[in-house]
C-alpha cells in the first residue's frame, strides 16, 4: 500500500489485511520474520516496539557506516550516466 495515502492504506489494511511482501524468497528469514511481526494486524499478536528493537534482524545488522561506501559508489555510477 506504499502508493496509497496513509488513510487509504489504513482502510485497505483493515478491510483486506496486511499487504503481501513481494519477493519474500529473496529476503533473509530474519527480515521476513521481522516484517511479519511489524505488519501483524492483530494487536494481541503484534510485537511491541521493545520486542522489535531486540529482534535478531536488528541485533545482527551491520553498522550504518558500512553502507556509506556503497552509497558513494552508486552515486558515482549514477552521475556517469
Buried (B, 14 or more C-beta within 10 A) or exposed (E): BEEEEEEEBEEBBEEEEBBEEEEEEEBEEBBBBBBBBEBEEEEEEEBEEEEBEEBEBEEEEEEEEEEEEEEEEEEEEEEEE
